[in-house]
């Protein structure tokens, strides 16, 4: 694992879900269920990109960076020319430096204005770290760690977390190249619908471009400005434009819905259901399985309805696999037979997994939708459930878990010793009561909470 921090500086599309899988996904189910969820949302919504303010902030910062790069009148100073070499403004590193500087400027401006009415700092990436800095921090123009407020900011900051959605929407490629012909319609759309002269981002854009152009002309190798030296007009304009998700949603709602098409197709059916969901009076939001069930009834197009149905068929099986592993992890030391008594206490037996695997086996289009690692793992798990008793299923699940962990270079969470005894090497799992966990209960959310959060910003409730 020691190599990961180095790799993250180069793999700019680093996904924090990878880290999450290492810690809380011992069966590697994330790669399966997320692939089906992303067929619905088409990489527009994920566990790390679901906030309308950050969506808009990232696009705005890219718009400023793009304008700076395309302006031949902006020439990097001697220091930056030496640092970024012949590619100069065309290098990925230069573009990252622009984005990091603008992200930090916004974050520090929000810290400075946090006591103002209507300013909401929850959801501002890096805000906790920024609060720990000096009252007059120095902002450095660099792609390197010395300029970062947030650790590994190139991958975990706004530009890193929201890179995949904007690539999927065709604003740039993996190296932030904005100039390819296929990207121009989207930039024109953003210009006319989001950055128009009468909108709240127009004046900020002029101020930000002017400041950044002056900064990069500085002859220093890593130009910097103390926060107090940055024009108050620019800092206030950033805060005014991005003071809360609610404020951003008020002016960006129509643009993002039209661009992402999250109000169309399978995602649109989920959108319609969540629009009808109780929003107040202390009522709990609908569970993901109920949201999907209601959405299927709203979907007319067969291809889109099938995406939702795939999840409804798949998830009960994945949920039971997760529960079986919890049963095996429920005591520091127990025999397989003792664990299976708990499995039966919960109303399960050797027929439970085959019964839930059967509809998946019979659903060719569902299995065909998965590819790569997701397809391989799903195939193994279906084979595990086929033609064996509960003991065989438990032992094969342990072997499968061991294989997943070995592929990550990690130790298994439990071991099957001689005599059928299990040895658990992590914290034990508390088991639910049978009535709390009926057979087929969903445990994965398929981005419903994240989509709900995104929509709450659009409707002015974040």
C-alpha positions as CSV (number, residue, x, y, z in Angstrom):
1,X,0.0,0.0,0.0
2,X,3.0,2.3,0.4
3,X,2.9,3.0,-3.3
4,X,-0.6,4.4,-3.4
5,X,0.2,8.1,-2.4
6,X,2.7,8.3,-5.2
7,X,0.3,6.7,-7.8
8,X,-2.5,9.1,-6.8
9,X,-0.4,12.1,-7.9
10,X,-0.4,10.6,-11.4
11,X,-3.7,8.8,-11.6
12,X,-5.8,12.0,-11.8
13,X,-9.0,10.0,-12.1
14,X,-8.4,8.3,-8.7
15,X,-11.7,7.2,-7.3
16,X,-12.1,7.2,-3.6
17,X,-14.5,4.2,-3.9
18,X,-11.4,2.1,-4.5
19,X,-10.2,3.0,-1.0
20,X,-13.6,2.4,0.4
21,X,-13.7,-1.1,-1.2
22,X,-10.4,-2.0,0.6
23,X,-11.9,-1.3,4.0
24,X,-15.6,-2.1,3.9
25,X,-16.2,-4.3,0.8
26,X,-14.8,-7.7,1.7
27,X,-16.7,-9.5,-1.1
28,X,-15.8,-6.9,-3.8
29,X,-19.5,-6.4,-4.5
30,X,-19.1,-2.6,-5.1
31,X,-17.7,-3.2,-8.6
32,X,-20.8,-5.2,-9.4
33,X,-23.6,-3.0,-8.0
34,X,-22.0,0.2,-9.0
35,X,-21.7,-0.9,-12.6
36,X,-25.5,-1.4,-12.8
37,X,-26.1,1.9,-11.0
38,X,-23.9,3.7,-13.4
39,X,-25.8,2.3,-16.4
40,X,-28.7,4.3,-15.1
41,X,-26.9,7.5,-14.2
42,X,-24.2,7.3,-16.9
43,X,-21.4,8.5,-14.6
44,X,-23.2,11.8,-13.8
45,X,-23.8,10.9,-10.2
46,X,-21.6,8.9,-7.9
47,X,-20.6,8.5,-4.3
48,X,-18.1,11.4,-4.7
49,X,-19.8,13.6,-7.3
50,X,-23.4,14.5,-6.3
51,X,-23.4,18.2,-5.2
52,X,-24.7,20.9,-7.6
53,X,-22.5,23.6,-6.1
54,X,-19.3,21.6,-6.6
55,X,-20.5,20.5,-10.1
56,X,-21.0,24.1,-11.1
57,X,-17.8,25.4,-9.3
58,X,-15.7,22.8,-11.2
59,X,-17.2,23.7,-14.5
60,X,-16.7,27.4,-13.8
61,X,-13.0,26.9,-12.8
62,X,-12.5,24.9,-16.0
63,X,-14.1,27.7,-18.0
64,X,-11.6,30.2,-16.5
65,X,-8.7,27.9,-17.1
66,X,-9.8,27.2,-20.7
67,X,-10.1,31.0,-21.4
68,X,-6.6,31.6,-20.0
69,X,-5.1,28.8,-22.1
70,X,-6.8,30.0,-25.3
71,X,-5.8,33.6,-24.8
72,X,-2.5,34.0,-26.7
73,X,-2.0,37.3,-24.9
74,X,-1.4,35.5,-21.6
75,X,2.2,34.4,-21.5
76,X,3.5,32.5,-18.5
77,X,6.3,34.3,-16.7
78,X,9.9,33.1,-16.8
79,X,9.6,30.9,-13.7
80,X,6.6,29.0,-15.0
81,X,8.0,28.7,-18.5
82,X,11.0,26.9,-16.9
83,X,8.8,24.8,-14.7
84,X,6.3,23.6,-17.3
85,X,8.7,23.5,-20.3
86,X,7.8,23.6,-23.9
87,X,4.2,22.5,-23.5
88,X,3.7,25.5,-21.2
89,X,0.0,26.2,-20.9
90,X,-0.8,23.1,-22.9
91,X,0.6,20.8,-20.2
92,X,-1.7,18.9,-17.8
93,X,0.3,20.1,-14.9
94,X,-0.2,23.8,-15.8
95,X,-4.0,23.2,-16.0
96,X,-4.0,21.4,-12.7
97,X,-2.2,24.4,-11.2
98,X,-4.9,26.7,-12.5
99,X,-7.6,24.5,-11.0
100,X,-6.0,24.1,-7.7
101,X,-5.4,27.8,-7.3
102,X,-9.0,28.6,-8.1
103,X,-10.3,25.9,-5.8
104,X,-8.2,27.2,-2.9
105,X,-9.2,30.8,-3.6
106,X,-12.9,29.8,-3.3
107,X,-12.3,27.8,-0.2
108,X,-10.4,30.5,1.7
109,X,-13.0,33.0,0.6
110,X,-15.7,30.9,2.1
111,X,-13.8,30.6,5.4
112,X,-13.4,34.4,5.4
113,X,-17.2,34.9,4.8
114,X,-18.5,32.0,6.8
115,X,-20.3,34.2,9.4
116,X,-22.2,36.0,6.6
117,X,-26.0,35.3,6.4
118,X,-26.8,32.7,3.7
119,X,-23.2,31.4,3.5
120,X,-23.1,27.6,4.0
121,X,-19.7,25.9,4.3
122,X,-21.0,22.4,4.6
123,X,-19.9,20.5,1.5
124,X,-17.0,22.8,0.6
125,X,-14.1,20.5,0.0
126,X,-11.0,21.3,2.0
127,X,-12.9,23.7,4.3
128,X,-11.7,22.0,7.6
129,X,-8.1,22.1,6.5
130,X,-8.4,25.7,5.4
131,X,-9.7,26.7,8.8
132,X,-6.6,25.5,10.4
133,X,-4.3,27.7,8.2
134,X,-3.1,31.2,9.1
135,X,-5.7,34.0,8.9
136,X,-3.7,35.3,5.9
137,X,-2.7,32.1,4.1
138,X,-0.5,32.2,1.0
139,X,-2.0,30.7,-2.2
140,X,0.6,29.2,-4.5
141,X,0.2,28.6,-8.2
142,X,1.5,25.0,-8.6
143,X,0.1,21.5,-9.3
144,X,2.4,20.1,-6.6
145,X,1.6,19.1,-3.0
146,X,3.0,22.4,-1.7
147,X,0.0,24.2,-3.1
148,X,-2.6,21.9,-1.9
149,X,-5.1,22.7,0.9
150,X,-6.6,19.2,0.7
151,X,-4.3,16.2,0.8
152,X,-3.8,14.8,-2.7
153,X,-6.0,17.6,-4.0
154,X,-5.5,16.8,-7.7
155,X,-7.5,13.7,-7.2
156,X,-9.6,14.4,-4.1
157,X,-10.4,18.1,-4.6
158,X,-13.3,19.5,-6.7
159,X,-11.5,19.0,-10.0
160,X,-10.6,15.4,-9.2
161,X,-13.9,14.3,-7.8
162,X,-15.9,15.9,-10.6
163,X,-13.6,15.0,-13.4
164,X,-15.4,11.9,-14.6
165,X,-18.8,13.5,-14.9
166,X,-17.5,16.4,-16.9
167,X,-15.5,14.0,-19.1
168,X,-18.7,12.0,-19.6
169,X,-20.5,15.2,-20.6
170,X,-17.8,15.9,-23.1
171,X,-16.2,19.1,-21.8
172,X,-12.6,17.7,-21.9
173,X,-10.6,14.5,-22.0
174,X,-8.4,12.9,-19.3
175,X,-5.7,15.5,-19.8
176,X,-8.0,18.5,-19.7
177,X,-7.8,19.1,-23.4
178,X,-10.6,21.5,-24.1
179,X,-9.9,22.1,-27.8
180,X,-11.1,18.9,-29.5
181,X,-14.0,19.6,-31.9
182,X,-16.4,17.3,-30.0
183,X,-16.1,19.4,-26.9
184,X,-17.0,22.7,-28.5
185,X,-20.8,22.3,-28.5
186,X,-20.9,21.8,-24.7
187,X,-18.7,24.8,-24.1
188,X,-21.0,26.9,-26.3
189,X,-24.0,25.6,-24.4
190,X,-22.4,26.6,-21.1
191,X,-21.5,30.0,-22.4
192,X,-25.0,30.8,-23.6
193,X,-26.9,29.1,-20.7
194,X,-24.7,29.4,-17.6
195,X,-22.1,32.1,-18.2
196,X,-24.3,34.6,-20.0
197,X,-23.8,38.3,-19.3
198,X,-27.0,38.6,-17.2
199,X,-26.1,35.6,-15.0
200,X,-24.5,35.5,-11.6
201,X,-21.2,33.9,-13.0
202,X,-20.4,36.5,-15.7
203,X,-18.8,39.2,-13.5
204,X,-17.0,36.6,-11.4
205,X,-15.6,35.1,-14.6
206,X,-14.1,38.4,-15.7
207,X,-12.5,39.0,-12.3
208,X,-11.1,35.5,-12.0
209,X,-9.6,35.5,-15.5
210,X,-8.0,38.9,-14.9
211,X,-6.5,37.8,-11.6
212,X,-5.2,34.5,-12.9
213,X,-3.7,36.1,-16.0
214,X,-1.8,38.6,-13.8
215,X,-0.6,35.8,-11.5
216,X,0.8,33.5,-14.2
217,X,2.7,36.4,-15.8
218,X,4.7,36.7,-12.5
219,X,8.4,35.8,-13.1
220,X,8.5,33.5,-10.0
221,X,8.8,29.7,-10.5
222,X,5.8,29.3,-8.2
223,X,3.9,32.6,-8.1
224,X,1.9,33.2,-5.0
225,X,-0.3,35.7,-3.3
226,X,-1.2,36.2,0.3
227,X,-5.0,36.0,0.8
228,X,-5.1,39.6,1.9
229,X,-3.5,40.7,-1.4
230,X,-6.3,39.2,-3.5
231,X,-8.9,41.8,-4.6
232,X,-11.8,41.8,-2.2
233,X,-14.1,42.2,-5.2
234,X,-13.0,38.8,-6.5
235,X,-13.3,37.0,-3.2
236,X,-16.8,38.4,-2.6
237,X,-17.9,37.5,-6.1
238,X,-16.8,33.9,-5.5
239,X,-18.8,33.8,-2.3
240,X,-21.9,35.5,-3.8
241,X,-22.0,33.0,-6.7
242,X,-21.4,29.9,-4.7
243,X,-22.6,30.7,-1.2
244,X,-24.8,27.6,-0.9
245,X,-26.0,24.7,-3.0
246,X,-29.5,26.2,-2.8
247,X,-28.3,29.4,-4.3
248,X,-26.5,27.6,-7.1
249,X,-29.4,25.4,-7.8
250,X,-31.6,28.4,-8.3
251,X,-29.7,29.6,-11.3
252,X,-28.1,26.3,-12.6
253,X,-31.1,23.9,-12.3
254,X,-32.3,24.0,-15.8
255,X,-28.8,24.0,-17.3
256,X,-27.7,20.8,-15.4
257,X,-31.0,18.9,-15.9
258,X,-30.9,19.6,-19.6
259,X,-27.2,18.8,-19.9
260,X,-27.1,15.6,-17.8
261,X,-30.5,14.4,-18.9
262,X,-31.0,13.0,-15.4
263,X,-34.6,13.9,-15.7
264,X,-34.9,11.5,-18.7
265,X,-35.0,7.7,-19.1
266,X,-34.4,5.4,-16.2
267,X,-32.7,8.2,-14.2
268,X,-35.7,10.4,-15.0
269,X,-38.1,7.9,-13.6
270,X,-36.1,7.9,-10.3
271,X,-36.1,11.7,-10.5
272,X,-39.9,11.8,-10.8
273,X,-40.3,9.4,-7.8
274,X,-37.9,11.5,-5.7
275,X,-39.8,14.6,-6.6
276,X,-42.9,13.1,-5.1
277,X,-41.1,11.8,-2.0
278,X,-42.1,13.3,1.4
279,X,-39.8,16.2,2.1
280,X,-40.8,17.2,5.7
281,X,-42.8,16.4,8.8
282,X,-40.1,14.0,10.1
283,X,-40.9,11.3,7.6
284,X,-38.1,9.0,6.5
285,X,-37.2,9.0,2.9
286,X,-38.2,6.0,0.8
287,X,-35.8,3.1,0.8
288,X,-33.9,2.4,-2.5
289,X,-36.0,-0.7,-3.2
290,X,-39.2,1.3,-2.9
291,X,-37.8,4.1,-5.1
292,X,-36.9,1.6,-7.8
293,X,-40.2,-0.2,-7.6
294,X,-42.1,3.1,-8.0
295,X,-39.8,4.2,-10.8
296,X,-40.4,1.0,-12.8
297,X,-44.1,1.8,-12.9
298,X,-43.3,5.3,-14.4
299,X,-41.0,4.1,-17.1
300,X,-42.5,3.6,-20.6
301,X,-39.4,2.8,-22.7
302,X,-38.5,-0.9,-22.4
303,X,-34.7,-0.4,-22.6
304,X,-34.8,2.1,-19.7
305,X,-37.2,0.1,-17.6
306,X,-34.9,-2.9,-18.1
307,X,-32.0,-1.0,-16.4
308,X,-34.2,-0.6,-13.3
309,X,-35.4,-4.2,-13.4
310,X,-31.9,-5.5,-13.6
311,X,-31.2,-3.9,-10.2
312,X,-34.4,-5.2,-8.7
313,X,-33.4,-8.8,-9.7
314,X,-29.7,-8.5,-8.8
315,X,-29.7,-6.8,-5.4
316,X,-31.6,-9.4,-3.3
317,X,-28.9,-11.9,-4.2
318,X,-26.0,-9.6,-3.4
319,X,-27.7,-8.6,-0.1
320,X,-27.9,-12.2,1.0
321,X,-24.3,-12.9,0.1
322,X,-23.3,-9.9,2.3
323,X,-25.4,-11.3,5.2
324,X,-23.9,-14.8,4.9
325,X,-20.5,-13.3,5.3
326,X,-21.7,-11.3,8.3
327,X,-22.9,-14.6,9.8
328,X,-19.5,-16.1,9.3
329,X,-17.9,-13.0,10.9
330,X,-20.3,-12.9,13.9
331,X,-18.0,-14.6,16.4
332,X,-14.2,-14.5,16.9
333,X,-14.1,-18.3,16.8
334,X,-16.9,-20.6,15.8
335,X,-17.4,-23.7,13.7
336,X,-19.1,-23.5,10.3
337,X,-22.0,-25.6,11.7
338,X,-22.5,-23.0,14.5
339,X,-22.5,-20.2,11.9
340,X,-25.1,-22.0,9.8
341,X,-27.3,-22.3,12.9
342,X,-27.3,-18.5,12.9
343,X,-28.1,-18.6,9.2
344,X,-31.1,-20.8,9.9
345,X,-32.2,-18.6,12.8
346,X,-32.4,-15.7,10.4
347,X,-34.8,-17.8,8.2
348,X,-32.2,-18.9,5.6
349,X,-31.0,-22.3,4.5
350,X,-29.3,-24.0,1.5
351,X,-32.1,-23.0,-0.8
352,X,-31.9,-19.3,-0.2
353,X,-29.0,-18.3,-2.4
354,X,-30.1,-20.6,-5.3
355,X,-33.6,-19.2,-5.2
356,X,-32.3,-15.6,-5.6
357,X,-29.6,-16.6,-8.1
358,X,-32.1,-18.3,-10.4
359,X,-33.7,-15.2,-11.8
360,X,-30.3,-13.8,-12.5
361,X,-29.2,-16.9,-14.3
362,X,-32.4,-16.8,-16.4
363,X,-31.9,-13.1,-17.2
364,X,-29.4,-13.1,-20.1
365,X,-29.5,-9.3,-20.6
366,X,-28.8,-8.7,-16.9
367,X,-25.7,-10.8,-17.0
368,X,-24.6,-9.4,-20.4
369,X,-24.7,-5.9,-19.0
370,X,-21.7,-6.6,-16.7
371,X,-18.2,-6.6,-18.0
372,X,-14.6,-7.0,-16.8
373,X,-14.2,-7.5,-13.1
374,X,-17.9,-7.0,-12.4
375,X,-18.8,-9.8,-14.8
376,X,-16.1,-12.2,-13.5
377,X,-17.2,-11.7,-9.9
378,X,-20.9,-12.1,-10.6
379,X,-20.2,-15.3,-12.5
380,X,-18.2,-16.7,-9.6
381,X,-20.9,-15.8,-7.1
382,X,-23.7,-17.3,-9.2
383,X,-21.6,-20.6,-9.4
384,X,-21.2,-20.5,-5.7
385,X,-24.9,-20.6,-5.2
386,X,-25.5,-23.4,-7.7
387,X,-25.8,-27.1,-6.8
388,X,-24.5,-27.2,-3.3
389,X,-25.8,-27.1,0.3
390,X,-25.4,-24.3,2.9
391,X,-22.1,-25.6,4.1
392,X,-20.7,-25.7,0.6
393,X,-22.0,-22.2,-0.1
394,X,-20.3,-20.9,3.1
395,X,-17.0,-22.6,2.4
396,X,-17.0,-21.4,-1.2
397,X,-17.8,-17.8,0.0
398,X,-14.8,-17.9,2.3
399,X,-12.6,-19.1,-0.6
400,X,-14.0,-16.3,-2.8
401,X,-13.4,-13.7,-0.2
402,X,-9.8,-14.9,0.2
403,X,-9.3,-14.6,-3.6
404,X,-10.7,-11.0,-3.6
405,X,-8.5,-9.9,-0.7
406,X,-5.4,-11.6,-2.2
407,X,-5.9,-9.7,-5.4
408,X,-5.7,-6.5,-3.3
409,X,-2.6,-7.6,-1.6
410,X,-4.4,-7.9,1.8
411,X,-5.1,-10.6,4.3
412,X,-8.5,-12.3,4.5
413,X,-10.8,-11.3,7.3
414,X,-11.5,-14.9,8.3
415,X,-9.8,-18.3,7.9
416,X,-11.3,-21.8,7.7
417,X,-9.1,-24.0,10.0
418,X,-8.9,-27.8,10.3
419,X,-12.0,-29.3,11.8
420,X,-14.3,-26.7,10.2
421,X,-13.5,-24.0,12.7
422,X,-13.5,-20.3,11.7
423,X,-11.0,-17.8,12.9
424,X,-12.0,-14.2,12.5
425,X,-9.1,-11.6,12.3
426,X,-11.3,-8.4,12.3
427,X,-14.0,-7.0,14.5
428,X,-17.0,-9.3,14.7
429,X,-20.4,-8.4,13.1
430,X,-23.6,-7.9,15.1
431,X,-26.4,-9.8,13.5
432,X,-29.9,-8.5,13.0
433,X,-33.1,-10.1,14.4
434,X,-35.0,-12.2,11.8
435,X,-37.8,-9.6,11.6
436,X,-35.3,-6.8,10.9
437,X,-33.8,-8.6,7.9
438,X,-36.3,-10.4,5.7
439,X,-34.9,-12.5,2.8
440,X,-34.0,-10.2,-0.1
441,X,-33.6,-7.0,1.9
442,X,-31.5,-4.5,-0.1
443,X,-28.2,-3.4,1.4
444,X,-26.7,-1.4,-1.5
445,X,-28.3,1.9,-2.4
446,X,-27.4,2.3,-6.2
447,X,-26.7,6.0,-5.7
448,X,-30.3,6.8,-4.6
449,X,-29.1,8.9,-1.6
450,X,-26.5,10.7,-3.8
451,X,-29.1,11.5,-6.4
452,X,-31.5,12.7,-3.7
453,X,-28.7,15.0,-2.5
454,X,-28.1,16.4,-6.0
455,X,-31.8,17.0,-6.5
456,X,-32.2,18.7,-3.1
457,X,-29.7,21.3,-4.3
458,X,-31.5,21.8,-7.5
459,X,-34.8,22.3,-5.7
460,X,-33.3,24.6,-3.2
461,X,-33.3,22.4,-0.1
462,X,-29.6,21.7,0.4
